[in-house]
Amino acid sequence: ISLDPSQNSLDSEGLPLVYDAALIESYWKKERGALNQRWSYFVGKAVPFLTRLVTLFISEGEIAERHVPGLSRQARMDLQDLGATFIKLGQMMSVRPDVLPQETLDELTILQDSVEPFDTEIAVKQIEEELGGPLGQFFTSISEEPVAAASLAQVYLATLNDGKDTRVAVKVQRPNVLSDVSKDLYVLRRAAEVFQGLVERFAPQQKTNYVALLNEWAIGFYTELDFSNEAKNQERLRSAMIEKGIRGITVPKVYEEMCTRRVLVSEWMDGVKLSECTPEEIKDVTKISQEAFLTQLFETGFFHADPHPGNILKLNSPTEEGHTVALLDCGLMASIDREDQDHMISAVIHLANKDYASLVDDFIRLKILPADCDRPAIIPLMDKALSPYVKGGGAKKYEEELKKMYGMEEASMSSQVGGFQAMTQDALTVLNDIPFSIPPYFAILGRAIVTLEGIALIGDENYGIIMESYPFIARKLLAEDRPEVQQALQEVLFSVTDGDSSNGLKLNRLLALLNNASGSVGTKDGAAFVDLDAVPEDGLSLGDGFKLLLSEDAESLRRLLEDEVENIADVLFRQITRKGMTEAVVAFTPPRPPTLPFLGDILSPPKVQLDEIPFPFLLPAGDGDAISPSVSLMTVNEFTDLIAPKLNRDEEIYAISIADAAEEFVGRDAANFLRGDGIISAQTAKIVLAAATTGLLGNTDLLGTPTARNALKSLSDILQRLDQNDGVGSNSVEETLAEATSKLSSDEKERLDGIVTELTGRILRRVRTRISSA
């Protein structure tokens, strides 16, 4: 949690300004009367409400819809009367349409920014005390009533006394809020200690430290009371979002010289709170907000932990930078270190593609599971617990999926009973046999995720945060070059799959990943999970795929693929060359004259077999140091075996998979080229033979970039001189590639040129090495 430890002092009443459980306990132990009074007040609110719920359920067997509006209104009023701590709880629940009925959500939404305000005179007095002067010294005007009132503060619209009447938002803290919050947190901590004791006695295998969880949440909540810390957070978040180039969403700038512990002055922004937007508008904003949150979580490592609808503003008109959404209230911000970021990225990948065996390892690294956990027992339970969640739709859909999983049919009492017994048994297994624990930082991170997911569910009832975040994760894999992310990328692209035990690059996975990064995700298991091997039919075009692969955002991917692309090119070169040579021998061998009746072959000359005739080839000298190439006599087949050795079984399978994937993504002509089929292969043979007879392969400076470029130019010239009639089928491939590269920017074309040049040099190096070592 982002806080300022330098403010570790006490207020006028003796309460710590930064959360300190021991100091708070010491203070409230001396105030037994106040604690008893607070407890009595809570009981006076909670018991009548709970009694009414139980009475209705006993008398009617359920809570009928006609009672929901009244109960919801009473719950909201009770939470408001109980103060800031309970208002925060109501705010969290106000964005869960999958848990609560709409009437309840409407009431709880009021707690986001329409809580009963305190008197403006008190607010003005507090502003003057905090800023150290009369109101007119700082502002030329201020609204008579607050424009928003929430759990900890209320906000006024004012104009600065800066000669420009700049409009600003002035946030003023509620009176006595530090005392009220510290009191509630002390009581909650005591309750957590009691609960922890019960867990340790009756479920000792459970390792979650509930006191530490409560402590983490308490630190965050307490930190929100320091507006000077919030101002620093807000500027830090604003700068980070600008630096990362996040589009569509902005953070208002703050006037730090006018910010204190209890007053915050920031840029005014005209707009509508998300709590007042339609589901369609919320759906539009979700994508922008999600991208911003994922960038904060997985890139900057500094994220907004309280993104409820009252803190997200849909602007009336775009800013000068084009932003349409504003993120407000940075009182609760948290940081996540690089190591945990990497583990969470890995977990999302494995969760999204239903790889629960690998997810166990992620949970161990995240300290959710111990290293010696029982994997065979955990994996099926993970499937049952997590698969319904990944499918999306929140709690309601989760319940539906669980019932399906356990065979609980609505019309069958026996299936309901049997399913409930099986579910209970699994739950007991988890509680008794699985020693999981919830790390303390999940208290803050979980709150943020639950809140954001709840907002998204308002706009789309089928929203699933894991699947929706996967394109961002895919882009992250393409761009990051750190070893941990490279390992995750390598796992996605190279891991062994059912029916494919080869260790090489899975080209279909590469194509799928590029599509995933662009937002097009192939799915499996009823569209619930990511299919790493599926290339979506409506995905990237070849041109868009080239552009993404050659962009700055794919640097990590290109670096990982350097050696593998060389291996692919070598396999394809050998396959194309060998097939081409075979076709060339057939094409160039003179036809045999027809035999004469009764005389047979007596008058016909013997058939000339081209593959048996030795030709002079200019090849590198054996010592590799000769200035000029040596002449070698060998047949075409011998030469072919020398420069393009036969593929072994694994290489043949690999080449087939590459061609099949190319056919799916690029087209049949390109796939046929890669397979070495058709006239193009004969052309390839002509190119290779011409290269050998002109001394290209004997060039002793074959490893340098200029020579590689000359080789490419020579091969291009040779191709252009070939008979046009031999080029049937080649135009389609050339046109496809020309169209694909036409979308590239100058920088991307330069990268492509460098890659092709480097790759050509590497292949020529391999050929030369084979010849020299023969």
Secondary structure, DSSP 8 states (H G I E B T S, - for coil): ----GGG--B-TTS-BSS--HHHHHHHHHT-HHHHHHHHHHHHHHHHHHHHHHHHHHHHHSS--GGGHHHHHHHHHHHHHHH-HHHHHHHHHHTT-TTTS-HHHHHHHHHHHHBS----HHHHHHHHHHHHTS-GGGTEEEE-SS-SEE-SSEEEEEEEESSSS--EEEEEEE-TTHHHHHHHHHHHHHHHHHHHHHHHHHH-TT----HHHHHHHHHHHHHHTT-HHHHHHHHHHHHHHHHHTT--SEE---B-GGG--SSEEEEE---EEEGGGS-HHHHHHHHHHHHHHHHHIIIIISEEES---GGGEEEESS--TT---EEE---SSEEE--HHHHHHHHHHHHHHHTT-HHHHHHHHHHTTSS-TT--HHHHHHHHHHHHHHHHT-SHHHHHHHHHHHHTT--TT-HHHHHHHHHHHHHHHHHHHHH------TTHHHHHHHHHHHHHHHHHH-TT--HHHHHHHHHHHHHHH--SHHHHHHHHHHHH--BTTB---S--HHHHHHHHHHHTT---EETTTTEE-TT---TTS--HHHHHHHHTSGGGHHHHHHHHHHHHHHHHHHHHHHHHHHHHHHHHHHS------BTTTBTSSS-----GGGS-EEEEE--TTS--SS-EEEEE-HHHHHHHHS----HHHHHHHHHHHHHHHHHT-HHHHHHHHT-SHHHHHHHHHHHHHHHTTGGG-TTTTSHHHHHHHHHHHHHHHHHS-GGGGTTHHHHHHHHHHHHTT--HHHHHHHHHHHHHHHHHHHHHHHHHHHT-
